[in-house]
Structures are given as structure tokens and as C-alpha cells.
Amino acid sequence: MNEPDFLTLSGVGVTFADTGEEVLRDIGLTVPGGSFVAVVGRSGVGKSTMLRVIGGLLRPTRGEVRLQGGDPLESAAPIGIVFQRDNLMPWRTVAENVRLPLEVGRGAEERGSGGAGENGDGLSRASRAVEQVNEALALVGLAGYGASYPAQLSGGMAQRVAIARALVHRPALLLLDEPFGALDALTREHMAQELLGIWQAHPVTVLMVTHSITEAVLLADEVLVMNDRPGRITDRITIDLPRPRSLEIETAAEFQGYVGAIRRAIRE
């Protein structure tokens, strides 16, 4: 995937209708296919709102979003989304939680075709779904945990299930909204390493909101800095560090130079 204009935002603004508050103003952005982009900024500048607009969960008041040239809600490119909380359904097993996007997609497909009875195609779809779930769990290091329930998992494992759920339908775009924010520092570092491995094994365009500057530099090809209220992108900093990256790179002077530049770009 090397589309230079895989994802574009043009003059995007958001004003909440109920309060009249302007949250985003004149967001312009182009994200190449296959890249890893991190978004940082102080709380309240609209980072999560921008992610929801890109994912089609919130319509912009002004401007437009294009995913592979079309509306994200109508695009053939699937979108995976992971939030800070894993939002797993406690009554469903790990495998059943991961399978949920496939069930939603199948339901929409069957409604569009007037219903698909139990036939060979239905059975083959079910077999493919089992295979996709198993592949997604293996990708996040949870092969063999399909029959477990969320209550039996650690916080880090539950978040890996959420990532597997977002990847199971093989999205072209993965949106991560502070996915490790609820984890302790050591688990967060481990999950950042896991995410790098997943991204390298499963090429996908990633846009990730994080409050951790070091996490952004470790993971991303480019860091977007948002400031002000209404929020806008004020700085774009390319991270020119070799890959693959490990936690040891954080002690390098060049790494710390990027951290300092991003910290200075985030205004009071």
C-alpha cells in the first residue's frame, strides 16, 4: 500500500450542535497508505474528535474527509477502531468478541441481498470467519485464548483482544484512540512493542492518538501536533529513525531530539 493520498482531510471543522462549541477548525491533512501517524496535544484540543470524524462516527460540520477518494462510510476500505477502554462484551468469549465485526458485516450483506439461507456459501463463510478470528488472535499473541472470557484476562491481554477485533476484517485503516492509556507504565511499554510487531506483520495505515510523546516517537513515521481551541494541526514532525525500533532507541540523542521538538511544539 503506497497511495500518497490514501486519506485526506480538507478544511474539516466541527461545531457541536447542542452547545454551539467549535471543536475543530480548518483541519487539512494527507496520510499516505501504509504509514504510521501519531497525534499528540494537550487534553481538549480535539484529537479524539478528529479521529471520530475520520472513522465516520461523527460528521464534520464543514469540509470533507476522503478515504481512497471516497466517503469513509461508503468506502470499500474497512476501518478498524480501538479506544482507550477495550469495550469487550463480558458474556462473550474472546473468540466471540473478536468475531463481532464479521457478524456485523455479514448481517449487512445479508440484508442487502434479501437474506441468505443456510447453504454451502453460509457454511464456507462461517469457516472463513473461524479462520480469520484464529489468525487475528495469533497476530496479537493470544492463540489458544479463544475460549476464555474477558474477566479471565489481564488489562494488556484485553486490549490485545480489542486490537484483534479491530484487525479481524483486515482493515486498510486502523484508528487508535489512546489505546494504552488505561494500562500501567510497564504494560504500556510492552504493548507499544507488541503494536510495532503487529504493524510490521500486518501492513495497515495507522492513525494513533496518544498523550505519550516518547510513545509517539517510538511508533510513528510522522507526529502531528494539535494546539488551540478550536483545535488545529500546527506542526507535522517527520520521525526519521531506522526500523525496526526497540525501546533501546529511546536513549539515543536523535530520539531525545525529536521528543524535545514535539514537547516545544505543544503550547500552553
Steps between C-alpha positions, in 0.01 A plus 500: 500500500672818383217736402629854568149633566348193666329719763432872457325763713420835342382799703341277763323675785268378773252704702283314751137577418375469858747746655615703201860430601751493214735208566701469177585768244647471151669161535696414187689173485631241253607157625681262261393137494700269724632775728484522878393846618473608866294795625600683819382810683355616829165370622203672342654602167279261302729204429234236569238706317719504190545124522123449523448720194754294305334176610156621390366501856445876486412713200706818457312830506725631224747354254535141387680175575604266220622143545644367175313779326156431649284554806632286790148368563471384139859398440588142412800538733400364845590705808606353835466707818647439847409726793667552838263251661488156344115498502490120491165333557544303826244233405682414178820298476816652361435338161139622499613854582755497219241358256256786558604718200460199271149441634404864449640495147324176416171632634522808279590284201203268555258790545624646174446172319161432655630232735727204439370170622704220641693372203848400398603862465379572852705211634808614311454850641484354850818303436674809368388695807652239733823515302510881508437507876777247561740699279418825681553342843830349388609839366459661845657206682178351640473175310331248729303761697190493280288316757595733788276779627604866548490467881779242474737738319747761618459859381768460237350176371153657480638787295669252267161339451362844408781541245428152360133595467599814308726301267282193440328642192839603362452877499693734276490768773550446874399782738638481855366742761740490796484117496749450785393792720335281762805273542788526746832634370676165454201337329466808280863468387448132426182573302681766294754235403219257422331760280820556302523127437136479395537797264808346338326163460169649380567804278222750569472879514491607866386828656556495876410757766732490801594723793846340516760687294756221533240247385423718196868526403559128554208392283437759232633608162351844563363681806219754468482763774159651576459826687240764583125491549343449251769245425720508195816329380787743559806278442589190300826337609649219292671231710804390304615210716594154368261209525450256658504698826532376857481670839881532504477773236340732757844574649641621166568873466305517173195344667515746788538782247165407346341478846626850582378645169151358550486616862588854391232489228225424755391841626342595831 
